[in-house]
Amino acid sequence: MSESPVNVDRVLDLAEAIFDNSASESEFVELDAILLTDRISRGRYLDYCRMQVALRLEMRSHRATQKVHQQIDIESAVSAPIDSNIMMGEAPSTMPGNSPVLGFLGSAYHGTVGFFSQELPLSCLIAAVIMGAAMLGAWAYKITPHQHIATAPSKSVPSDARPEFVFVGRITGLVDVKWSDDPNYLPPLGFGAVPLGRKYKLDAGLMEITYDTGAKVILQGPCTYEVESSSGGYLALGKLTALVEKRGEGRGARGEGSESNPQSLIPNPLFAIRTPTALVTDLGTEFGVEVDKAGVTESRVFRGSVKVQLVGGTGLASGTPRETVLRENESARVEKDKGDGGLRLVLHGAVGNPPKFARRMMEPPKLLDLLDIVAGGDGRGKRRARGVDPVDGTPTDRRPEDFSGNRSFRPVRWHRLIDGVFVPDGRDGAMQIDSAGRVFDGFPATTSKTCGSIWAEAAEKRPEDRGADRMYDVDDMTRAGQFMPDRRGLLCLHANAGITFSLEAVRKFYPGAGPSRFRAVAGLVESRTNDPPPFDGMVDLWVLVDGRLELKRVGLRRRDGLFNVDVRLGPGDRFLTLAVGDGGDDIHSDQFVLGDPVLEMAENCGAGVPPAPAAGTAAPQTKKEVEP
């Protein structure tokens, strides 16, 4: 079989770009397509990878040797002059005595002679070989999230006869995936494009494919799935869950520009999943399909409806229908009849929502930790000892100096769950409080000064965090534990400071769930480093949802103690705003905290909420207002 010189040369160019970290996404996709179909190109790519490993090991060994020589004040020995003619069995010629060792890619024989003629101990050479073998072995182990190359099952095809690849979607999620150990299977290169005819074989984990039509399929390992068209595929073994959007909601309306494999039995444009014994066709729905090793197919509908048809059998069992329509919470199984061996369709009726199918790539959390979000996390972790500058919205790991705000809302672009920050000051009227343009006219005039950052203080400081922000040091607080019954920590808001969280972004980040309540323990903390009287500290607190005032406390002092904050959030609410003002007596000792601040998450977030004011208009102050 002859080589494909164009592909081989192109593979080397692409491989060089990948090792230089200059490859684009389209080049990754192109390399994936070539390696899937050309055995010779795969071999050349593996050779190139081995060469790169050997080259890097050689260079590291050479540098290490030079470093040792420098440390012991010994110059590197110069190898005896050896000409390439010696390697060819001819008479030697003279080389310059101080010729440097040439690299692996410069001249093969000079690189080899130079490498072995140095004063490199044999043990170093053996260690380098072992390390190279270990690196190649680790590189070949196929488990996400790393990208891997293996041998593909398809035979090499001449370049002029190879069909053009048609891409019908993308891989949009991988969770704990272990690819098949089949030596003839080539795993995908990470989150790449999905070509028509591509087969995916998972031994474990979850993988999500998003078709260009908007349909999403979650494969649950062990599973074997082949993309047969732009509107479906063939499930040979395992389980999947499909979520199909309404017509026209995806990146292309269903049925427009549809591509399919000529051997596919899926009728376009309806989205459908084919199995060895059945064809499950979408009628606007979310459904699951499972196929066992015997080819028995079970389909369950979570929402909407599907049509289940029998295919692939030599006949039907007596009295069985050829197709049926399943609706919400119904299921059916296609199996072989024990009597005549024909296919039989068994209806199960209503079955509820069976938990055996993975309907999400990850289960949404029950609580989101606002401290983790302020410190740069996604709400599920325990990040602390970081904050947000209330003036410009930048992240910080230290307490900045006292400074004045400019009354402007500053979007936070580095964190999707934080909408923005501001310094509350109502001396010039209403202020913008979120990126949708909503304003609030309830802030009084303040000094427009602020001190410190909006800070995530840990319940127990790590040694490396001590001294990071001395304004809020949990070790100096006389009653910090009362604010932290769950030992999460303190959200520190020294007057004047405001922060807005994006509830809408939270719902997008955790599909299927949303914030239902905001809870915290609030008050001014007592610190051994507070200013002496008369600077005892006094603040005002506002909690707003989409510009609507939900909670207000004015003239709050330390002697007023702590209090619980519990604000209900509806499924249509977009923003949660927390603001602290100086109470009209400057910002001295205005160390306000929200202990254990969390967002409670729920799949059904409750009834609707009153319509929010239009952008640019002030919200009415209709909620709780207390003046201690």
Residue pairs with C-beta under 8 A, 6 or more apart in sequence:
1 40
1 156
2 158
3 40
4 38
4 40
4 41
4 156
4 158
4 159
6 159
7 34
7 38
7 40
7 41
7 159
8 40
8 41
8 44
10 30
10 34
11 31
11 34
11 35
11 41
11 44
11 45
11 48
12 44
12 48
14 23
14 27
14 30
14 31
14 34
15 31
15 45
15 48
15 49
16 48
17 23
17 24
17 27
18 27
18 28
18 31
19 52
23 31
25 192
28 189
28 190
28 192
29 167
29 189
29 192
29 193
31 45
31 189
32 188
32 189
32 192
32 193
33 165
33 195
34 41
35 41
35 42
35 45
35 149
35 152
35 186
36 152
36 154
36 186
36 195
36 198
37 152
37 154
37 156
37 157
37 162
38 156
38 157
38 159
38 162
39 151
39 152
39 155
39 156
40 156
42 149
42 151
42 152
42 186
45 149
46 149
49 136
49 139
49 149
50 136
51 104
51 105
53 132
53 135
53 136
54 104
54 132
55 103
55 104
55 105
57 128
57 131
57 132
58 103
58 104
58 111
58 115
58 128
59 103
59 104
60 128
61 120
61 124
61 125
61 128
62 101
62 115
62 118
64 124
65 76
65 118
65 119
65 120
65 124
66 76
69 75
69 76
69 119
76 118
76 119
77 118
77 119
78 97
78 98
78 99
79 101
79 113
79 114
79 117
79 118
80 117
81 92
81 94
81 95
81 96
81 97
81 99
82 92
82 95
82 113
82 117
83 92
83 93
83 94
83 95
84 107
84 109
84 110
85 91
85 92
85 93
86 92
87 109
100 114
101 110
101 111
101 114
101 115
101 118
102 110
102 111
102 114
103 111
104 111
105 111
139 148
140 148
140 149
140 150
141 148
142 148
142 150
142 178
142 179
142 180
142 181
142 187
143 177
143 178
143 179
144 174
144 175
144 176
144 177
144 178
144 179
144 205
145 174
145 190
147 189
147 190
148 179
148 187
149 186
150 183
150 185
150 186
150 187
151 183
151 184
151 185
151 186
152 184
152 185
152 186
153 182
153 184
153 185
153 186
165 195
165 196
166 195
166 196
166 259
167 193
167 194
167 195
167 196
167 212
168 194
168 195
168 196
168 211
168 212
168 227
168 229
168 230
168 259
169 193
169 194
169 209
169 210
169 211
169 212
169 227
169 230
170 191
170 192
170 193
170 194
170 209
170 210
171 188
171 190
171 191
171 192
171 193
171 194
171 207
171 208
171 209
172 191
172 208
172 209
172 210
172 216
173 206
173 207
173 208
173 218
173 361
174 190
174 191
174 205
174 206
174 207
174 208
175 205
175 206
175 207
175 361
175 362
176 204
176 205
176 206
177 202
177 204
177 205
177 206
177 207
177 221
178 202
178 203
178 204
178 205
178 221
179 185
179 187
179 201
179 202
179 203
180 187
180 201
180 202
180 203
180 224
181 203
182 201
185 199
185 201
188 198
188 200
194 209
194 211
194 227
195 227
196 227
196 228
196 229
196 230
196 259
196 260
196 261
197 226
197 227
197 228
197 261
198 226
198 227
199 224
199 225
199 226
199 227
200 207
200 209
200 219
200 223
200 224
200 225
200 226
200 227
201 223
201 224
202 219
202 220
202 221
202 222
202 223
202 224
202 238
203 221
203 222
204 221
204 222
205 221
206 218
206 219
206 220
206 221
206 358
206 361
207 218
207 219
207 221
208 216
208 217
208 218
208 219
208 361
209 216
209 217
209 219
209 227
210 216
211 217
211 230
211 231
211 250
211 271
212 230
212 250
212 251
212 252
213 230
213 231
213 245
213 250
213 251
213 252
213 253
213 254
213 271
214 244
214 245
214 249
214 250
214 251
214 252
214 254
215 231
215 242
215 243
215 244
215 245
215 250
215 254
215 271
215 282
216 242
216 243
216 244
217 225
217 233
217 240
217 241
217 242
217 243
218 240
218 241
218 242
218 358
218 359
218 360
218 361
219 225
219 238
219 239
219 240
220 238
220 239
220 240
220 241
220 357
220 358
221 238
222 237
222 238
223 235
223 237
223 238
223 239
223 240
224 235
224 236
224 237
224 238
225 233
225 234
225 235
225 236
225 238
225 240
226 233
226 234
226 236
227 233
228 234
228 260
228 261
228 263
228 264
228 266
228 274
229 258
229 259
229 260
229 261
229 264
229 266
229 268
230 257
230 258
230 259
230 260
230 268
231 254
231 255
231 258
231 260
231 266
231 268
231 269
231 270
231 271
231 272
232 264
232 266
232 271
232 272
232 273
232 274
233 266
233 273
233 274
234 264
234 273
234 274
234 275
235 273
235 274
235 275
235 289
235 291
236 275
236 276
236 291
237 291
237 292
237 293
238 290
238 291
239 288
239 289
239 290
239 291
239 356
239 357
239 358
240 273
240 288
240 289
241 286
241 287
241 288
241 302
241 357
241 358
241 359
242 271
242 273
242 282
242 285
242 286
242 287
242 288
242 289
243 286
243 359
244 271
244 282
244 284
244 285
244 286
246 284
247 253
247 254
247 255
248 254
254 269
254 270
254 271
255 268
255 269
256 269
258 268
258 269
260 266
260 268
264 274
265 274
265 279
265 311
266 272
266 274
266 279
267 281
270 281
270 282
270 283
271 281
271 282
272 279
272 280
272 281
272 282
273 279
273 280
273 289
274 280
274 311
275 289
275 291
275 295
275 297
275 334
276 291
276 295
276 297
276 312
277 291
277 295
277 296
277 297
277 310
277 311
277 312
277 313
277 334
277 335
277 336
277 343
278 297
278 299
278 308
278 309
278 310
278 311
278 312
278 334
279 308
279 309
279 311
280 287
280 289
280 297
280 299
280 306
280 307
280 308
280 309
281 306
281 307
281 308
281 309
282 304
282 306
283 304
283 305
283 306
283 307
283 325
284 304
284 305
285 301
285 302
285 303
285 304
285 305
285 306
286 301
286 302
286 303
286 304
286 359
287 299
287 300
287 301
287 302
287 304
287 306
287 326
288 299
288 300
288 302
288 354
288 356
288 357
288 359
289 297
289 298
289 299
290 297
290 298
290 299
290 356
290 357
291 297
291 298
294 336
295 312
295 336
296 333
296 334
296 335
296 336
297 333
297 334
297 335
298 331
298 332
298 333
298 334
299 306
299 308
299 326
299 331
299 332
299 333
300 326
300 330
300 331
300 351
300 354
300 357
301 326
301 327
301 328
301 329
301 330
301 331
302 328
302 329
302 353
302 357
302 359
303 328
304 327
304 328
305 325
305 326
305 327
305 328
306 325
306 326
307 323
307 324
307 325
307 326
308 323
308 324
308 325
308 326
308 332
308 334
308 345
309 322
309 323
310 316
310 320
310 322
310 323
310 334
310 343
310 345
312 343
313 336
313 342
313 343
314 341
314 342
315 340
315 341
315 342
315 343
316 322
316 342
316 343
316 344
317 337
317 339
317 340
317 342
317 343
317 344
318 337
318 340
318 342
320 337
320 342
320 343
320 344
320 345
321 345
322 345
323 345
324 332
324 345
324 347
326 332
329 350
329 351
329 352
329 353
330 347
330 348
330 349
330 350
330 351
331 347
331 348
331 349
331 351
331 354
332 345
332 346
332 347
332 348
333 345
333 346
333 348
334 343
334 344
334 345
334 346
335 343
335 344
335 346
336 342
336 343
336 344
337 343
337 344
359 512
360 511
360 512
364 510
364 511
364 512
364 513
364 601
364 603
365 379
365 380
365 510
365 601
366 600
366 601
367 598
367 599
367 600
367 601
368 379
368 380
368 506
368 515
368 598
368 599
368 601
369 377
369 379
369 380
369 381
369 382
369 488
369 597
369 598
370 379
370 491
370 501
370 520
370 594
370 597
370 598
370 599
371 383
371 384
371 456
371 457
371 488
371 489
371 490
371 491
371 597
372 378
372 379
372 380
372 381
372 382
372 383
372 384
372 456
373 379
373 415
373 417
373 418
373 501
374 386
374 387
374 388
374 418
374 454
374 455
374 456
374 491
374 499
375 383
375 384
375 385
375 386
375 387
375 456
376 383
376 386
376 395
376 415
377 383
378 417
378 509
379 417
379 506
379 599
383 456
384 456
384 457
384 458
384 465
384 489
385 397
385 456
385 457
385 458
385 461
385 462
385 465
385 468
385 469
386 395
386 396
386 397
386 455
386 456
387 395
387 396
387 397
387 452
387 453
387 454
387 455
387 456
387 469
387 492
388 394
388 395
388 396
388 412
388 418
388 421
388 453
388 454
388 499
389 395
389 396
389 400
389 421
389 453
389 454
390 405
390 421
390 422
390 423
390 450
390 453
390 454
390 496
390 497
390 498
390 499
391 403
391 405
391 406
391 410
391 421
391 423
391 450
392 410
392 421
393 410
393 411
393 412
393 413
393 414
393 418
393 420
393 421
394 414
395 414
395 415
396 453
397 468
398 453
398 468
398 469
399 452
399 453
399 455
399 468
399 469
399 470
399 471
400 452
400 453
402 449
402 450
402 451
402 587
403 449
403 450
404 423
404 447
404 448
404 449
404 450
405 422
405 423
405 425
405 448
405 449
405 450
405 496
406 423
406 448
407 422
407 423
407 425
407 428
407 431
407 448
408 422
408 432
409 420
409 421
409 422
409 431
409 432
409 433
409 434
409 435
410 420
410 421
410 422
411 419
411 420
411 435
412 418
412 419
412 420
412 421
416 502
416 505
416 509
417 501
417 502
417 505
417 506
417 509
418 499
418 500
418 501
418 502
419 434
419 435
419 500
419 501
419 502
419 505
419 575
420 434
420 435
420 499
420 500
421 454
421 497
421 498
421 499
421 500
422 431
422 432
422 433
422 498
422 500
422 579
423 446
423 448
423 449
423 450
423 496
423 497
423 498
424 431
424 443
424 446
424 496
424 497
424 498
424 542
424 579
424 580
424 581
425 431
425 443
425 445
425 446
425 447
425 448
425 496
426 441
426 442
426 443
426 444
426 445
426 446
427 445
427 446
427 448
429 441
430 439
430 440
430 441
430 618
431 439
431 440
431 441
431 443
432 438
432 439
433 439
433 440
433 498
433 500
433 544
433 547
433 575
433 577
433 579
434 500
434 546
434 547
434 574
434 575
434 577
435 500
435 502
436 574
436 575
436 615
437 615
437 616
438 546
438 547
438 575
438 612
438 613
438 615
438 616
438 617
438 619
439 547
439 616
439 617
439 618
440 542
440 544
440 547
440 549
440 577
440 618
440 619
441 618
442 542
442 549
442 552
442 618
442 621
443 542
443 579
443 581
444 540
444 581
444 584
445 584
446 495
446 496
446 581
446 582
446 584
447 496
447 582
447 586
447 587
448 496
449 496
449 582
449 586
449 587
450 494
450 495
450 496
450 497
450 587
451 471
451 494
451 495
451 587
451 590
452 469
452 471
452 472
452 492
452 494
453 469
454 491
454 492
454 493
454 497
454 499
455 469
455 471
455 472
455 491
455 492
456 489
456 490
456 491
456 492
457 469
457 472
457 473
457 474
457 489
457 490
457 491
457 492
457 593
458 465
458 474
458 489
459 474
459 480
459 484
459 487
459 488
459 489
459 490
460 474
460 487
461 473
461 474
461 475
466 473
466 475
469 492
470 529
471 492
471 494
471 591
472 490
472 492
472 494
472 525
472 591
472 593
473 527
473 529
474 480
474 489
474 490
476 527
476 528
476 529
477 525
477 526
477 527
478 526
478 527
478 528
479 525
479 526
480 490
480 525
482 521
482 562
482 595
483 490
483 521
483 522
483 523
483 525
483 562
483 593
483 595
483 596
484 490
484 521
484 595
484 596
485 521
485 595
485 596
486 596
487 596
488 595
488 596
488 597
488 598
489 595
489 596
490 525
490 593
490 594
490 595
491 520
491 593
491 594
491 595
491 597
492 591
492 592
492 593
493 499
493 578
493 580
493 592
493 593
493 594
494 580
494 587
494 590
494 591
494 592
495 539
495 540
495 580
495 581
495 582
495 583
495 587
495 590
495 592
496 580
496 581
496 582
496 587
497 579
497 580
498 577
498 578
498 579
498 580
499 577
499 578
499 579
500 575
500 576
500 577
500 578
501 575
501 576
501 577
501 578
501 599
502 574
502 575
503 514
503 515
503 569
503 573
503 574
503 575
503 576
503 599
504 574
504 575
506 514
506 515
506 599
507 513
507 514
507 515
510 601
512 603
513 601
513 602
513 603
513 605
514 569
514 571
514 601
514 602
514 605
515 569
515 573
515 576
515 599
515 600
515 601
515 605
516 568
516 569
516 600
516 601
516 602
516 605
516 606
517 566
517 567
517 568
517 569
517 599
517 600
518 543
518 565
518 566
518 567
518 569
518 576
518 597
518 598
518 599
518 600
519 564
519 565
519 566
519 567
519 596
519 597
519 598
519 600
520 564
520 565
520 594
520 595
520 596
520 597
520 598
521 562
521 563
521 564
521 565
521 594
521 595
521 596
522 541
522 553
522 562
522 563
522 564
522 565
522 592
522 593
522 594
522 595
523 556
523 558
523 560
523 561
523 562
523 563
523 592
523 593
524 537
524 539
524 556
524 557
524 558
524 560
524 589
524 590
524 591
524 592
524 593
525 558
525 591
525 592
525 593
526 558
527 591
530 536
530 537
530 589
530 591
531 537
531 588
531 589
535 586
535 588
535 589
536 557
536 558
536 589
537 557
537 558
537 588
537 589
537 590
537 591
538 555
538 556
538 557
538 582
538 583
538 584
538 585
538 590
539 556
539 580
539 581
539 582
539 583
539 590
539 592
540 552
540 553
540 554
540 555
540 556
540 580
540 581
540 582
540 583
541 551
541 552
541 553
541 554
541 556
541 578
541 579
541 580
541 581
541 592
542 549
542 551
542 552
542 577
542 578
542 579
542 580
542 581
543 549
543 550
543 551
543 552
543 565
543 567
543 576
543 577
543 578
544 550
544 575
544 576
544 577
544 579
544 619
545 567
545 569
545 573
545 575
545 576
545 577
545 609
546 573
546 574
546 575
546 609
546 612
546 613
546 619
547 575
547 577
547 612
547 613
547 618
547 619
548 610
548 612
548 613
548 619
548 620
548 622
548 623
549 619
549 620
549 621
549 622
549 623
549 625
550 567
550 623
550 624
551 565
551 567
551 623
551 624
552 621
552 623
552 624
552 625
552 626
553 563
553 626
553 628
554 583
554 625
554 626
554 627
554 628
555 583
555 627
555 628
556 583
556 592
556 628
557 628
560 628
562 595
565 594
567 576
568 606
569 576
569 599
569 605
570 605
570 606
570 607
570 608
570 609
571 604
571 605
571 606
571 608
571 609
572 608
572 609
573 609
573 612
574 612
576 599
578 594
580 590
580 592
582 590
583 590
612 619
613 619
613 620
